[in-house]
Amino acid sequence: MSARSRLVLVIVGVLAVCAVFFFMFIKGRQTELTEVRDQVTAEENRTQELESRLARLQQLQKNAPQLEARLSEMRKFVPERNDVPNFIFQVQQAASQAGVRFVQVTPELPKQPPEGASLAEVRAVIGASGSYFAVQDFVRRVYALDRAARFDSLTVTVNEDENAPEGELTMESTARVFFELPAAAPAATTTTTTTTTTPAASPAPATP
């Protein structure tokens, strides 16, 4: 065998050894290195997420007194029980103060709101009759009750009853009041409360 052939065989042998060494050692290490880099990236992302959560929790802890005070204030408007009789009384009182001549409240059974909130609600149909300003004042007073209430619909028409005062309006609305969602909602019956109220008489002028 000539020297040239031996040189070629030596070169081929060296290349083969290098190839075996590369695939057996270097290639495997590269795969491990890639996996380690992926793990490091995943841990860095998780660390950033945990740091963000920690910052939010620290901010909540810092604002805890204000949040507790606000929660206590909101609990006044969202009682633990539906307390429908008290709500009806408040509506009647608002109607009397507004000078509404007639008011009717028909509550439904308690249920969970369709919005999916973690509260319970009682839907009620509220009807009233009175002058334009009396009806307007009545709606304002219902909104101002110390109870979370929402009007879903409200229609106002002219009262066509022949016995009604001229220009009197009739209001019909669907409202909802909210309370804390109980573990098991108690059974309730639908009731209708009708109240006739008259505006308070104006005081007589003082005589000199």
C-alpha positions in Angstrom: 0.0 0.0 0.0 1.4 3.3 -1.0 2.0 6.1 1.4 -0.8 8.1 -0.2 -3.3 5.3 0.4 -2.2 5.0 4.1 -2.7 8.7 4.5 -6.2 8.6 3.1 -7.1 5.7 5.4 -5.7 7.6 8.4 -7.7 10.7 7.5 -10.9 8.6 7.0 -10.3 6.8 10.3 -9.8 10.1 12.1 -13.0 11.5 10.6 -14.9 8.4 11.6 -13.6 8.7 15.2 -14.5 12.3 15.2 -18.0 11.6 13.9 -18.6 8.8 16.5 -17.3 11.1 19.3 -19.6 14.0 18.1 -22.8 11.9 17.9 -22.0 10.0 21.2 -20.9 12.9 23.3 -21.3 16.4 21.8 -24.7 15.8 20.1 -26.2 14.4 23.3 -24.8 17.3 25.3 -26.4 19.8 22.9 -29.8 18.2 23.4 -29.4 18.3 27.2 -28.2 21.9 26.9 -31.3 22.8 24.9 -33.6 21.1 27.4 -31.8 23.0 30.3 -32.3 26.3 28.4 -36.0 25.6 27.9 -36.3 24.8 31.6 -34.5 28.0 32.6 -36.8 30.0 30.3 -39.9 28.4 31.8 -38.7 29.1 35.4 -37.9 32.7 34.5 -41.4 33.1 33.1 -42.9 31.5 36.2 -40.7 33.7 38.5 -42.0 36.8 36.7 -45.6 35.6 37.1 -45.1 34.9 40.8 -43.5 38.3 41.2 -46.5 40.0 39.6 -48.9 38.0 41.9 -46.8 39.0 44.9 -46.9 42.7 43.9 -50.8 42.5 43.5 -51.1 40.8 46.9 -48.8 43.4 48.5 -50.9 46.1 47.0 -54.1 44.5 48.3 -52.6 44.1 51.7 -51.6 47.8 51.7 -55.2 48.8 50.7 -56.8 46.2 53.0 -58.3 48.8 55.5 -59.9 50.8 52.7 -61.2 47.7 51.0 -62.6 46.4 54.3 -64.3 49.7 54.9 -65.8 49.7 51.4 -67.0 46.1 51.8 -68.7 47.0 55.1 -70.4 49.9 53.4 -71.6 47.7 50.5 -72.9 45.1 52.8 -75.5 47.6 54.0 -76.9 47.7 50.5 -76.7 43.9 50.0 -78.1 42.2 53.1 -77.7 38.6 54.1 -81.4 37.9 53.5 -83.8 39.0 50.8 -85.8 41.0 53.4 -88.6 41.6 50.9 -91.1 43.0 53.5 -88.7 45.7 54.4 -88.1 46.6 50.8 -91.9 46.8 50.1 -92.2 49.1 53.2 -89.4 51.3 51.8 -91.0 51.5 48.4 -94.3 52.5 50.1 -92.6 55.1 52.1 -90.9 56.5 49.0 -94.2 56.7 47.3 -95.8 58.5 50.2 -92.9 61.0 50.4 -93.0 61.6 46.6 -96.8 62.2 46.6 -97.6 59.2 44.5 -101.4 58.4 44.7 -101.1 54.7 44.1 -98.3 52.1 44.3 -98.3 48.3 43.8 -95.4 46.0 44.4 -95.4 42.3 43.2 -92.2 40.5 44.1 -91.1 37.1 42.6 -89.3 34.2 44.1 -85.6 34.7 45.0 -83.1 33.4 42.4 -79.6 33.9 41.1 -79.1 36.8 38.7 -78.8 35.8 35.0 -75.5 37.7 34.9 -74.0 34.9 37.0 -72.9 37.1 39.9 -72.3 35.5 43.3 -75.5 37.1 44.6 -79.2 36.4 44.8 -81.9 38.6 43.6 -85.6 39.2 44.0 -87.3 40.6 40.9 -90.4 42.8 41.5 -92.9 44.6 39.3 -93.6 48.1 40.7 -96.6 50.1 39.5 -97.4 53.6 40.5 -99.8 56.4 39.5 -99.3 60.1 40.0 -98.3 63.4 38.5 -95.2 63.6 36.3 -93.1 65.2 39.0 -94.5 62.8 41.7 -93.6 59.7 39.5 -90.2 61.2 38.7 -89.5 61.9 42.4 -90.7 58.4 43.3 -88.2 56.7 40.9 -85.4 58.9 42.3 -86.3 57.9 45.9 -86.3 54.2 45.0 -82.8 54.6 43.6 -81.7 56.3 46.8 -82.9 53.5 49.1 -80.3 51.9 51.3 -80.7 48.8 49.3 -79.0 47.8 46.0 -81.7 48.1 43.4 -81.8 48.1 39.6 -84.5 49.0 37.2 -84.5 46.7 34.2 -87.5 48.3 32.4 -89.7 51.3 33.0 -92.7 52.6 31.0 -94.8 55.6 31.7 -98.3 56.1 30.1 -101.2 58.5 30.6 -103.7 57.1 33.1 -106.9 56.5 31.1 -109.0 55.7 34.2 -112.0 58.0 34.1 -111.7 58.4 37.9 -108.1 59.4 37.7 -107.1 63.1 38.0 -106.5 64.9 34.7 -103.0 64.5 33.4 -102.1 61.7 35.8 -99.4 59.2 34.7 -99.1 55.5 35.3 -95.7 53.9 35.7 -94.9 50.2 35.4 -91.4 49.0 36.0 -89.4 45.8 36.6 -86.8 46.2 39.3 -84.4 43.9 41.1 -83.0 44.0 44.6 -80.0 41.9 45.7 -78.9 40.0 48.7 -76.1 37.5 49.6 -76.4 34.2 47.9 -77.4 31.7 50.6 -76.3 28.0 50.8 -80.0 27.0 50.1 -82.4 29.7 49.1 -85.5 29.6 51.4 -88.9 29.0 49.7 -90.9 32.1 49.2 -94.3 32.9 47.9 -95.2 35.6 45.5 -97.2 38.4 47.1 -98.8 41.6 45.9 -98.9 44.7 48.0 -101.1 47.6 47.0 -101.0 50.9 48.8 -103.0 54.1 48.1 -101.2 57.2 49.3 -102.1 60.8 49.1 -99.7 63.8 49.2 -99.4 65.5 52.5 -101.6 68.6 52.7 -99.8 71.9 52.5 -99.7 73.9 55.7 -102.1 76.8 56.0 -100.6 80.2 55.6 -99.9 82.0 58.9 -102.4 84.8 59.7 -100.8 88.1 60.7 
